[in-house]
Amino acid sequence: MSISFLTRAVNMKTFTAYVERDPETGLYVGIVPGLPGAHTQGSSLDELQENLKEVLTLCLEEFEGSPDDLPRFIGLQQIEVAV
């Protein structure tokens, strides 16, 4: 007797999240620039990463274009100004 398995090809894409810590709540906040609705929070960096994976999956399910059409992360710049 043979058992055959159906496999589905899974494409993986890496996204970059901007992460900051909210000084009032102590929560970590993550935002994926260029993907509407892709933001969440967590009480630890591990929790934030899991929450970001979940919100990315949901946002990509709702996104009507190809993930290749999303804006591409280039980098961050630090700007110094007088305060």
PDB file of N, CA, C and O in Angstrom, chain B, residues numbered from 101:
ATOM      1  N   MET B 101       0.844  -1.159   0.000  1.00  0.00           N
ATOM      2  CA  MET B 101       0.000   0.000   0.000  1.00  0.00           C
ATOM      3  C   MET B 101       0.900   1.237   0.000  1.00  0.00           C
ATOM      4  O   MET B 101       1.864   1.317   0.761  1.00  0.00           O
ATOM      5  N   SER B 102       0.577   2.179  -0.848  1.00  0.00           N
ATOM      6  CA  SER B 102       1.370   3.397  -0.896  1.00  0.00           C
ATOM      7  C   SER B 102       0.511   4.577  -0.455  1.00  0.00           C
ATOM      8  O   SER B 102      -0.694   4.636  -0.704  1.00  0.00           O
ATOM      9  N   ILE B 103       1.165   5.483   0.190  1.00  0.00           N
ATOM     10  CA  ILE B 103       0.487   6.692   0.641  1.00  0.00           C
ATOM     11  C   ILE B 103       1.112   7.858  -0.103  1.00  0.00           C
ATOM     12  O   ILE B 103       2.330   8.034  -0.091  1.00  0.00           O
ATOM     13  N   SER B 104       0.280   8.643  -0.744  1.00  0.00           N
ATOM     14  CA  SER B 104       0.801   9.812  -1.452  1.00  0.00           C
ATOM     15  C   SER B 104       0.392  11.068  -0.692  1.00  0.00           C
ATOM     16  O   SER B 104      -0.721  11.180  -0.178  1.00  0.00           O
ATOM     17  N   PHE B 105       1.307  11.980  -0.641  1.00  0.00           N
ATOM     18  CA  PHE B 105       1.058  13.241   0.046  1.00  0.00           C
ATOM     19  C   PHE B 105       0.985  14.356  -0.977  1.00  0.00           C
ATOM     20  O   PHE B 105       1.793  14.421  -1.904  1.00  0.00           O
ATOM     21  N   LEU B 106       0.027  15.217  -0.803  1.00  0.00           N
ATOM     22  CA  LEU B 106      -0.068  16.410  -1.639  1.00  0.00           C
ATOM     23  C   LEU B 106       0.701  17.511  -0.935  1.00  0.00           C
ATOM     24  O   LEU B 106       0.474  17.789   0.243  1.00  0.00           O
ATOM     25  N   THR B 107       1.590  18.120  -1.648  1.00  0.00           N
ATOM     26  CA  THR B 107       2.332  19.234  -1.064  1.00  0.00           C
ATOM     27  C   THR B 107       2.026  20.493  -1.840  1.00  0.00           C
ATOM     28  O   THR B 107       1.818  20.473  -3.053  1.00  0.00           O
ATOM     29  N   ARG B 108       2.006  21.561  -1.123  1.00  0.00           N
ATOM     30  CA  ARG B 108       1.742  22.855  -1.723  1.00  0.00           C
ATOM     31  C   ARG B 108       3.021  23.676  -1.645  1.00  0.00           C
ATOM     32  O   ARG B 108       3.643  23.779  -0.587  1.00  0.00           O
ATOM     33  N   ALA B 109       3.403  24.254  -2.764  1.00  0.00           N
ATOM     34  CA  ALA B 109       4.590  25.092  -2.777  1.00  0.00           C
ATOM     35  C   ALA B 109       4.314  26.344  -1.955  1.00  0.00           C
ATOM     36  O   ALA B 109       3.286  26.999  -2.125  1.00  0.00           O
ATOM     37  N   VAL B 110       5.232  26.662  -1.076  1.00  0.00           N
ATOM     38  CA  VAL B 110       5.085  27.840  -0.231  1.00  0.00           C
ATOM     39  C   VAL B 110       6.190  28.819  -0.586  1.00  0.00           C
ATOM     40  O   VAL B 110       7.375  28.496  -0.503  1.00  0.00           O
ATOM     41  N   ASN B 111       5.793  30.010  -0.980  1.00  0.00           N
ATOM     42  CA  ASN B 111       6.758  31.071  -1.254  1.00  0.00           C
ATOM     43  C   ASN B 111       6.966  31.859   0.027  1.00  0.00           C
ATOM     44  O   ASN B 111       6.005  32.200   0.716  1.00  0.00           O
ATOM     45  N   MET B 112       8.199  32.142   0.341  1.00  0.00           N
ATOM     46  CA  MET B 112       8.525  32.904   1.532  1.00  0.00           C
ATOM     47  C   MET B 112       9.015  34.287   1.111  1.00  0.00           C
ATOM     48  O   MET B 112       9.696  34.425   0.095  1.00  0.00           O
ATOM     49  N   LYS B 113       8.675  35.288   1.877  1.00  0.00           N
ATOM     50  CA  LYS B 113       9.135  36.657   1.636  1.00  0.00           C
ATOM     51  C   LYS B 113       9.510  37.245   2.988  1.00  0.00           C
ATOM     52  O   LYS B 113       8.812  37.039   3.981  1.00  0.00           O
ATOM     53  N   THR B 114      10.597  37.964   3.017  1.00  0.00           N
ATOM     54  CA  THR B 114      11.061  38.592   4.249  1.00  0.00           C
ATOM     55  C   THR B 114      10.625  40.050   4.278  1.00  0.00           C
ATOM     56  O   THR B 114      10.792  40.776   3.298  1.00  0.00           O
ATOM     57  N   PHE B 115      10.072  40.467   5.395  1.00  0.00           N
ATOM     58  CA  PHE B 115       9.658  41.847   5.600  1.00  0.00           C
ATOM     59  C   PHE B 115      10.486  42.447   6.720  1.00  0.00           C
ATOM     60  O   PHE B 115      10.953  41.733   7.608  1.00  0.00           O
ATOM     61  N   THR B 116      10.666  43.748   6.679  1.00  0.00           N
ATOM     62  CA  THR B 116      11.392  44.460   7.721  1.00  0.00           C
ATOM     63  C   THR B 116      10.398  45.240   8.560  1.00  0.00           C
ATOM     64  O   THR B 116       9.550  45.961   8.035  1.00  0.00           O
ATOM     65  N   ALA B 117      10.514  45.087   9.876  1.00  0.00           N
ATOM     66  CA  ALA B 117       9.634  45.808  10.793  1.00  0.00           C
ATOM     67  C   ALA B 117      10.438  46.850  11.554  1.00  0.00           C
ATOM     68  O   ALA B 117      11.573  46.605  11.963  1.00  0.00           O
ATOM     69  N   TYR B 118       9.839  48.000  11.735  1.00  0.00           N
ATOM     70  CA  TYR B 118      10.391  49.047  12.580  1.00  0.00           C
ATOM     71  C   TYR B 118       9.860  48.774  13.983  1.00  0.00           C
ATOM     72  O   TYR B 118       8.650  48.652  14.175  1.00  0.00           O
ATOM     73  N   VAL B 119      10.754  48.676  14.961  1.00  0.00           N
ATOM     74  CA  VAL B 119      10.357  48.316  16.326  1.00  0.00           C
ATOM     75  C   VAL B 119      10.786  49.422  17.282  1.00  0.00           C
ATOM     76  O   VAL B 119      11.914  49.913  17.226  1.00  0.00           O
ATOM     77  N   GLU B 120       9.867  49.800  18.155  1.00  0.00           N
ATOM     78  CA  GLU B 120      10.192  50.750  19.209  1.00  0.00           C
ATOM     79  C   GLU B 120       9.501  50.312  20.494  1.00  0.00           C
ATOM     80  O   GLU B 120       8.567  49.510  20.467  1.00  0.00           O
ATOM     81  N   ARG B 121       9.965  50.843  21.608  1.00  0.00           N
ATOM     82  CA  ARG B 121       9.369  50.513  22.905  1.00  0.00           C
ATOM     83  C   ARG B 121       8.590  51.732  23.384  1.00  0.00           C
ATOM     84  O   ARG B 121       9.132  52.834  23.468  1.00  0.00           O
ATOM     85  N   ASP B 122       7.320  51.524  23.695  1.00  0.00           N
ATOM     86  CA  ASP B 122       6.463  52.603  24.176  1.00  0.00           C
ATOM     87  C   ASP B 122       6.818  52.891  25.635  1.00  0.00           C
ATOM     88  O   ASP B 122       6.673  52.015  26.488  1.00  0.00           O
ATOM     89  N   PRO B 123       7.285  54.117  25.934  1.00  0.00           N
ATOM     90  CA  PRO B 123       7.709  54.413  27.305  1.00  0.00           C
ATOM     91  C   PRO B 123       6.551  54.437  28.315  1.00  0.00           C
ATOM     92  O   PRO B 123       6.768  54.224  29.508  1.00  0.00           O
ATOM     93  N   GLU B 124       5.344  54.690  27.850  1.00  0.00           N
ATOM     94  CA  GLU B 124       4.196  54.735  28.766  1.00  0.00           C
ATOM     95  C   GLU B 124       3.698  53.347  29.155  1.00  0.00           C
ATOM     96  O   GLU B 124       3.375  53.101  30.317  1.00  0.00           O
ATOM     97  N   THR B 125       3.637  52.439  28.178  1.00  0.00           N
ATOM     98  CA  THR B 125       3.082  51.106  28.443  1.00  0.00           C
ATOM     99  C   THR B 125       4.160  50.052  28.636  1.00  0.00           C
ATOM    100  O   THR B 125       3.898  48.994  29.209  1.00  0.00           O
ATOM    101  N   GLY B 126       5.378  50.331  28.161  1.00  0.00           N
ATOM    102  CA  GLY B 126       6.453  49.336  28.223  1.00  0.00           C
ATOM    103  C   GLY B 126       6.339  48.277  27.145  1.00  0.00           C
ATOM    104  O   GLY B 126       7.139  47.343  27.109  1.00  0.00           O
ATOM    105  N   LEU B 127       5.350  48.411  26.261  1.00  0.00           N
ATOM    106  CA  LEU B 127       5.151  47.425  25.198  1.00  0.00           C
ATOM    107  C   LEU B 127       6.069  47.720  24.018  1.00  0.00           C
ATOM    108  O   LEU B 127       6.427  48.869  23.760  1.00  0.00           O
ATOM    109  N   TYR B 128       6.439  46.664  23.311  1.00  0.00           N
ATOM    110  CA  TYR B 128       7.166  46.806  22.052  1.00  0.00           C
ATOM    111  C   TYR B 128       6.138  46.954  20.938  1.00  0.00           C
ATOM    112  O   TYR B 128       5.158  46.211  20.884  1.00  0.00           O
ATOM    113  N   VAL B 129       6.366  47.907  20.061  1.00  0.00           N
ATOM    114  CA  VAL B 129       5.449  48.187  18.962  1.00  0.00           C
ATOM    115  C   VAL B 129       6.194  47.947  17.660  1.00  0.00           C
ATOM    116  O   VAL B 129       7.299  48.455  17.472  1.00  0.00           O
ATOM    117  N   GLY B 130       5.595  47.176  16.762  1.00  0.00           N
ATOM    118  CA  GLY B 130       6.205  46.875  15.473  1.00  0.00           C
ATOM    119  C   GLY B 130       5.334  47.353  14.328  1.00  0.00           C
ATOM    120  O   GLY B 130       4.114  47.189  14.340  1.00  0.00           O
ATOM    121  N   ILE B 131       5.986  47.951  13.334  1.00  0.00           N
ATOM    122  CA  ILE B 131       5.297  48.461  12.148  1.00  0.00           C
ATOM    123  C   ILE B 131       6.049  47.979  10.925  1.00  0.00           C
ATOM    124  O   ILE B 131       7.272  48.101  10.858  1.00  0.00           O
ATOM    125  N   VAL B 132       5.328  47.432   9.954  1.00  0.00           N
ATOM    126  CA  VAL B 132       5.927  47.055   8.679  1.00  0.00           C
ATOM    127  C   VAL B 132       5.561  48.146   7.682  1.00  0.00           C
ATOM    128  O   VAL B 132       4.426  48.198   7.210  1.00  0.00           O
ATOM    129  N   PRO B 133       6.522  49.025   7.355  1.00  0.00           N
ATOM    130  CA  PRO B 133       6.232  50.131   6.437  1.00  0.00           C
ATOM    131  C   PRO B 133       5.779  49.624   5.064  1.00  0.00           C
ATOM    132  O   PRO B 133       6.292  48.628   4.554  1.00  0.00           O
ATOM    133  N   GLY B 134       4.831  50.315   4.494  1.00  0.00           N
ATOM    134  CA  GLY B 134       4.392  50.008   3.142  1.00  0.00           C
ATOM    135  C   GLY B 134       3.281  48.981   3.034  1.00  0.00           C
ATOM    136  O   GLY B 134       2.761  48.752   1.941  1.00  0.00           O
ATOM    137  N   LEU B 135       2.904  48.357   4.147  1.00  0.00           N
ATOM    138  CA  LEU B 135       1.818  47.380   4.115  1.00  0.00           C
ATOM    139  C   LEU B 135       0.721  47.874   5.054  1.00  0.00           C
ATOM    140  O   LEU B 135       0.852  47.748   6.272  1.00  0.00           O
ATOM    141  N   PRO B 136      -0.362  48.435   4.507  1.00  0.00           N
ATOM    142  CA  PRO B 136      -1.424  49.003   5.338  1.00  0.00           C
ATOM    143  C   PRO B 136      -1.946  48.006   6.372  1.00  0.00           C
ATOM    144  O   PRO B 136      -2.254  46.858   6.050  1.00  0.00           O
ATOM    145  N   GLY B 137      -2.037  48.466   7.615  1.00  0.00           N
ATOM    146  CA  GLY B 137      -2.560  47.641   8.698  1.00  0.00           C
ATOM    147  C   GLY B 137      -1.542  46.745   9.365  1.00  0.00           C
ATOM    148  O   GLY B 137      -1.872  46.056  10.331  1.00  0.00           O
ATOM    149  N   ALA B 138      -0.322  46.734   8.881  1.00  0.00           N
ATOM    150  CA  ALA B 138       0.700  45.821   9.414  1.00  0.00           C
ATOM    151  C   ALA B 138       1.419  46.464  10.596  1.00  0.00           C
ATOM    152  O   ALA B 138       2.542  46.952  10.470  1.00  0.00           O
ATOM    153  N   HIS B 139       0.752  46.455  11.736  1.00  0.00           N
ATOM    154  CA  HIS B 139       1.342  46.960  12.967  1.00  0.00           C
ATOM    155  C   HIS B 139       0.725  46.200  14.129  1.00  0.00           C
ATOM    156  O   HIS B 139      -0.435  45.791  14.073  1.00  0.00           O
ATOM    157  N   THR B 140       1.506  46.014  15.178  1.00  0.00           N
ATOM    158  CA  THR B 140       1.032  45.288  16.347  1.00  0.00           C
ATOM    159  C   THR B 140       1.942  45.600  17.516  1.00  0.00           C
ATOM    160  O   THR B 140       2.860  46.412  17.399  1.00  0.00           O
ATOM    161  N   GLN B 141       1.690  44.954  18.642  1.00  0.00           N
ATOM    162  CA  GLN B 141       2.504  45.164  19.829  1.00  0.00           C
ATOM    163  C   GLN B 141       2.667  43.868  20.591  1.00  0.00           C
ATOM    164  O   GLN B 141       1.966  42.891  20.330  1.00  0.00           O
ATOM    165  N   GLY B 142       3.595  43.860  21.534  1.00  0.00           N
ATOM    166  CA  GLY B 142       3.818  42.689  22.367  1.00  0.00           C
ATOM    167  C   GLY B 142       4.570  43.075  23.620  1.00  0.00           C
ATOM    168  O   GLY B 142       5.272  44.086  23.647  1.00  0.00           O
ATOM    169  N   SER B 143       4.424  42.270  24.661  1.00  0.00           N
ATOM    170  CA  SER B 143       5.092  42.573  25.921  1.00  0.00           C
ATOM    171  C   SER B 143       6.554  42.146  25.917  1.00  0.00           C
ATOM    172  O   SER B 143       7.317  42.551  26.794  1.00  0.00           O
ATOM    173  N   SER B 144       6.954  41.336  24.944  1.00  0.00           N
ATOM    174  CA  SER B 144       8.356  40.944  24.766  1.00  0.00           C
ATOM    175  C   SER B 144       8.657  40.953  23.265  1.00  0.00           C
ATOM    176  O   SER B 144       7.748  40.975  22.436  1.00  0.00           O
ATOM    177  N   LEU B 145       9.941  40.937  22.938  1.00  0.00           N
ATOM    178  CA  LEU B 145      10.305  40.910  21.518  1.00  0.00           C
ATOM    179  C   LEU B 145       9.862  39.611  20.857  1.00  0.00           C
ATOM    180  O   LEU B 145       9.493  39.609  19.682  1.00  0.00           O
ATOM    181  N   ASP B 146       9.894  38.506  21.600  1.00  0.00           N
ATOM    182  CA  ASP B 146       9.422  37.228  21.041  1.00  0.00           C
ATOM    183  C   ASP B 146       7.928  37.279  20.750  1.00  0.00           C
ATOM    184  O   ASP B 146       7.478  36.820  19.700  1.00  0.00           O
ATOM    185  N   GLU B 147       7.155  37.844  21.690  1.00  0.00           N
ATOM    186  CA  GLU B 147       5.711  37.972  21.475  1.00  0.00           C
ATOM    187  C   GLU B 147       5.432  38.906  20.301  1.00  0.00           C
ATOM    188  O   GLU B 147       4.544  38.644  19.490  1.00  0.00           O
ATOM    189  N   LEU B 148       6.193  39.996  20.215  1.00  0.00           N
ATOM    190  CA  LEU B 148       6.016  40.926  19.099  1.00  0.00           C
ATOM    191  C   LEU B 148       6.270  40.237  17.772  1.00  0.00           C
ATOM    192  O   LEU B 148       5.518  40.440  16.819  1.00  0.00           O
ATOM    193  N   GLN B 149       7.322  39.420  17.690  1.00  0.00           N
ATOM    194  CA  GLN B 149       7.634  38.725  16.435  1.00  0.00           C
ATOM    195  C   GLN B 149       6.494  37.786  16.031  1.00  0.00           C
ATOM    196  O   GLN B 149       6.115  37.745  14.861  1.00  0.00           O
ATOM    197  N   GLU B 150       5.954  37.042  16.977  1.00  0.00           N
ATOM    198  CA  GLU B 150       4.825  36.153  16.667  1.00  0.00           C
ATOM    199  C   GLU B 150       3.609  36.959  16.224  1.00  0.00           C
ATOM    200  O   GLU B 150       2.917  36.574  15.281  1.00  0.00           O
ATOM    201  N   ASN B 151       3.346  38.076  16.900  1.00  0.00           N
ATOM    202  CA  ASN B 151       2.210  38.924  16.526  1.00  0.00           C
ATOM    203  C   ASN B 151       2.407  39.534  15.142  1.00  0.00           C
ATOM    204  O   ASN B 151       1.456  39.657  14.370  1.00  0.00           O
ATOM    205  N   LEU B 152       3.651  39.918  14.832  1.00  0.00           N
ATOM    206  CA  LEU B 152       3.925  40.469  13.497  1.00  0.00           C
ATOM    207  C   LEU B 152       3.714  39.421  12.414  1.00  0.00           C
ATOM    208  O   LEU B 152       3.180  39.734  11.350  1.00  0.00           O
ATOM    209  N   LYS B 153       4.121  38.195  12.665  1.00  0.00           N
ATOM    210  CA  LYS B 153       3.890  37.118  11.682  1.00  0.00           C
ATOM    211  C   LYS B 153       2.399  36.945  11.425  1.00  0.00           C
ATOM    212  O   LYS B 153       1.965  36.796  10.283  1.00  0.00           O
ATOM    213  N   GLU B 154       1.620  36.968  12.508  1.00  0.00           N
ATOM    214  CA  GLU B 154       0.174  36.800  12.372  1.00  0.00           C
ATOM    215  C   GLU B 154      -0.450  37.955  11.596  1.00  0.00           C
ATOM    216  O   GLU B 154      -1.252  37.734  10.689  1.00  0.00           O
ATOM    217  N   VAL B 155      -0.084  39.192  11.953  1.00  0.00           N
ATOM    218  CA  VAL B 155      -0.685  40.347  11.272  1.00  0.00           C
ATOM    219  C   VAL B 155      -0.222  40.420   9.821  1.00  0.00           C
ATOM    220  O   VAL B 155      -0.998  40.821   8.953  1.00  0.00           O
ATOM    221  N   LEU B 156       1.024  40.042   9.538  1.00  0.00           N
ATOM    222  CA  LEU B 156       1.485  40.019   8.146  1.00  0.00           C
ATOM    223  C   LEU B 156       0.681  39.025   7.317  1.00  0.00           C
ATOM    224  O   LEU B 156       0.288  39.321   6.189  1.00  0.00           O
ATOM    225  N   THR B 157       0.444  37.857   7.879  1.00  0.00           N
ATOM    226  CA  THR B 157      -0.345  36.844   7.168  1.00  0.00           C
ATOM    227  C   THR B 157      -1.733  37.383   6.851  1.00  0.00           C
ATOM    228  O   THR B 157      -2.225  37.223   5.734  1.00  0.00           O
ATOM    229  N   LEU B 158      -2.362  38.018   7.830  1.00  0.00           N
ATOM    230  CA  LEU B 158      -3.709  38.571   7.622  1.00  0.00           C
ATOM    231  C   LEU B 158      -3.698  39.704   6.596  1.00  0.00           C
ATOM    232  O   LEU B 158      -4.565  39.763   5.724  1.00  0.00           O
ATOM    233  N   CYS B 159      -2.722  40.597   6.702  1.00  0.00           N
ATOM    234  CA  CYS B 159      -2.652  41.724   5.761  1.00  0.00           C
ATOM    235  C   CYS B 159      -2.395  41.246   4.333  1.00  0.00           C
ATOM    236  O   CYS B 159      -2.962  41.785   3.382  1.00  0.00           O
ATOM    237  N   LEU B 160      -1.543  40.239   4.186  1.00  0.00           N
ATOM    238  CA  LEU B 160      -1.240  39.724   2.846  1.00  0.00           C
ATOM    239  C   LEU B 160      -2.432  38.993   2.242  1.00  0.00           C
ATOM    240  O   LEU B 160      -2.614  39.002   1.024  1.00  0.00           O
ATOM    241  N   GLU B 161      -3.248  38.359   3.087  1.00  0.00           N
ATOM    242  CA  GLU B 161      -4.472  37.729   2.586  1.00  0.00           C
ATOM    243  C   GLU B 161      -5.425  38.777   2.017  1.00  0.00           C
ATOM    244  O   GLU B 161      -6.129  38.507   1.044  1.00  0.00           O
ATOM    245  N   GLU B 162      -5.453  39.962   2.608  1.00  0.00           N
ATOM    246  CA  GLU B 162      -6.331  41.037   2.159  1.00  0.00           C
ATOM    247  C   GLU B 162      -5.738  41.855   1.015  1.00  0.00           C
ATOM    248  O   GLU B 162      -6.471  42.517   0.280  1.00  0.00           O
ATOM    249  N   PHE B 163      -4.416  41.813   0.860  1.00  0.00           N
ATOM    250  CA  PHE B 163      -3.748  42.605  -0.172  1.00  0.00           C
ATOM    251  C   PHE B 163      -4.116  42.059  -1.546  1.00  0.00           C
ATOM    252  O   PHE B 163      -4.011  40.856  -1.782  1.00  0.00           O
ATOM    253  N   GLU B 164      -4.544  42.927  -2.447  1.00  0.00           N
ATOM    254  CA  GLU B 164      -5.047  42.484  -3.743  1.00  0.00           C
ATOM    255  C   GLU B 164      -3.975  42.375  -4.815  1.00  0.00           C
ATOM    256  O   GLU B 164      -4.229  41.807  -5.877  1.00  0.00           O
ATOM    257  N   GLY B 165      -2.798  42.899  -4.567  1.00  0.00           N
ATOM    258  CA  GLY B 165      -1.725  42.816  -5.558  1.00  0.00           C
ATOM    259  C   GLY B 165      -0.748  41.702  -5.218  1.00  0.00           C
ATOM    260  O   GLY B 165      -0.989  40.878  -4.336  1.00  0.00           O
ATOM    261  N   SER B 166       0.340  41.703  -5.931  1.00  0.00           N
ATOM    262  CA  SER B 166       1.414  40.750  -5.668  1.00  0.00           C
ATOM    263  C   SER B 166       2.299  41.301  -4.560  1.00  0.00           C
ATOM    264  O   SER B 166       2.517  42.512  -4.512  1.00  0.00           O
ATOM    265  N   PRO B 167       2.819  40.462  -3.669  1.00  0.00           N
ATOM    266  CA  PRO B 167       3.754  40.944  -2.654  1.00  0.00           C
ATOM    267  C   PRO B 167       4.970  41.640  -3.270  1.00  0.00           C
ATOM    268  O   PRO B 167       5.596  42.477  -2.619  1.00  0.00           O
ATOM    269  N   ASP B 168       5.307  41.308  -4.504  1.00  0.00           N
ATOM    270  CA  ASP B 168       6.428  41.961  -5.176  1.00  0.00           C
ATOM    271  C   ASP B 168       6.123  43.422  -5.515  1.00  0.00           C
ATOM    272  O   ASP B 168       7.037  44.197  -5.795  1.00  0.00           O
ATOM    273  N   ASP B 169       4.839  43.798  -5.489  1.00  0.00           N
ATOM    274  CA  ASP B 169       4.435  45.174  -5.786  1.00  0.00           C
ATOM    275  C   ASP B 169       4.499  46.090  -4.561  1.00  0.00           C
ATOM    276  O   ASP B 169       4.322  47.302  -4.687  1.00  0.00           O
ATOM    277  N   LEU B 170       4.749  45.524  -3.386  1.00  0.00           N
ATOM    278  CA  LEU B 170       4.824  46.321  -2.167  1.00  0.00           C
ATOM    279  C   LEU B 170       6.110  47.143  -2.150  1.00  0.00           C
ATOM    280  O   LEU B 170       7.109  46.744  -2.749  1.00  0.00           O
ATOM    281  N   PRO B 171       6.091  48.288  -1.466  1.00  0.00           N
ATOM    282  CA  PRO B 171       7.319  49.068  -1.346  1.00  0.00           C
ATOM    283  C   PRO B 171       8.423  48.230  -0.702  1.00  0.00           C
ATOM    284  O   PRO B 171       8.156  47.387   0.153  1.00  0.00           O
ATOM    285  N   ARG B 172       9.652  48.470  -1.119  1.00  0.00           N
ATOM    286  CA  ARG B 172      10.792  47.710  -0.614  1.00  0.00           C
ATOM    287  C   ARG B 172      11.543  48.539   0.412  1.00  0.00           C
ATOM    288  O   ARG B 172      11.827  49.713   0.172  1.00  0.00           O
ATOM    289  N   PHE B 173      11.869  47.942   1.557  1.00  0.00           N
ATOM    290  CA  PHE B 173      12.614  48.625   2.608  1.00  0.00           C
ATOM    291  C   PHE B 173      14.008  48.952   2.098  1.00  0.00           C
ATOM    292  O   PHE B 173      14.682  48.093   1.530  1.00  0.00           O
ATOM    293  N   ILE B 174      14.443  50.193   2.301  1.00  0.00           N
ATOM    294  CA  ILE B 174      15.765  50.625   1.857  1.00  0.00           C
ATOM    295  C   ILE B 174      16.700  50.815   3.045  1.00  0.00           C
ATOM    296  O   ILE B 174      17.841  50.354   3.013  1.00  0.00           O
ATOM    297  N   GLY B 175      16.237  51.477   4.076  1.00  0.00           N
ATOM    298  CA  GLY B 175      17.098  51.698   5.227  1.00  0.00           C
ATOM    299  C   GLY B 175      16.520  52.742   6.161  1.00  0.00           C
ATOM    300  O   GLY B 175      15.426  53.263   5.945  1.00  0.00           O
ATOM    301  N   LEU B 176      17.274  53.032   7.194  1.00  0.00           N
ATOM    302  CA  LEU B 176      16.893  54.053   8.170  1.00  0.00           C
ATOM    303  C   LEU B 176      17.939  55.147   8.140  1.00  0.00           C
ATOM    304  O   LEU B 176      19.102  54.902   7.819  1.00  0.00           O
ATOM    305  N   GLN B 177      17.527  56.336   8.471  1.00  0.00           N
ATOM    306  CA  GLN B 177      18.456  57.459   8.570  1.00  0.00           C
ATOM    307  C   GLN B 177      18.263  58.123   9.926  1.00  0.00           C
ATOM    308  O   GLN B 177      17.135  58.308  10.383  1.00  0.00           O
ATOM    309  N   GLN B 178      19.363  58.475  10.559  1.00  0.00           N
ATOM    310  CA  GLN B 178      19.284  59.252  11.788  1.00  0.00           C
ATOM    311  C   GLN B 178      19.544  60.701  11.431  1.00  0.00           C
ATOM    312  O   GLN B 178      20.528  61.030  10.768  1.00  0.00           O
ATOM    313  N   ILE B 179      18.644  61.561  11.880  1.00  0.00           N
ATOM    314  CA  ILE B 179      18.715  62.982  11.569  1.00  0.00           C
ATOM    315  C   ILE B 179      18.927  63.735  12.876  1.00  0.00           C
ATOM    316  O   ILE B 179      18.155  63.556  13.818  1.00  0.00           O
ATOM    317  N   GLU B 180      19.951  64.569  12.952  1.00  0.00           N
ATOM    318  CA  GLU B 180      20.229  65.330  14.160  1.00  0.00           C
ATOM    319  C   GLU B 180      19.712  66.759  13.992  1.00  0.00           C
ATOM    320  O   GLU B 180      20.006  67.432  13.004  1.00  0.00           O
ATOM    321  N   VAL B 181      18.933  67.206  14.986  1.00  0.00           N
ATOM    322  CA  VAL B 181      18.403  68.573  14.976  1.00  0.00           C
ATOM    323  C   VAL B 181      18.549  69.160  16.375  1.00  0.00           C
ATOM    324  O   VAL B 181      18.635  68.424  17.358  1.00  0.00           O
ATOM    325  N   ALA B 182      18.575  70.449  16.457  1.00  0.00           N
ATOM    326  CA  ALA B 182      18.649  71.123  17.748  1.00  0.00           C
ATOM    327  C   ALA B 182      17.295  71.032  18.444  1.00  0.00           C
ATOM    328  O   ALA B 182      16.255  71.221  17.814  1.00  0.00           O
ATOM    329  N   VAL B 183      17.309  70.744  19.736  1.00  0.00           N
ATOM    330  CA  VAL B 183      16.055  70.681  20.505  1.00  0.00           C
ATOM    331  C   VAL B 183      16.138  71.584  21.729  1.00  0.00           C
ATOM    332  O   VAL B 183      15.183  71.667  22.501  1.00  0.00           O
TER     333      VAL B 183
END
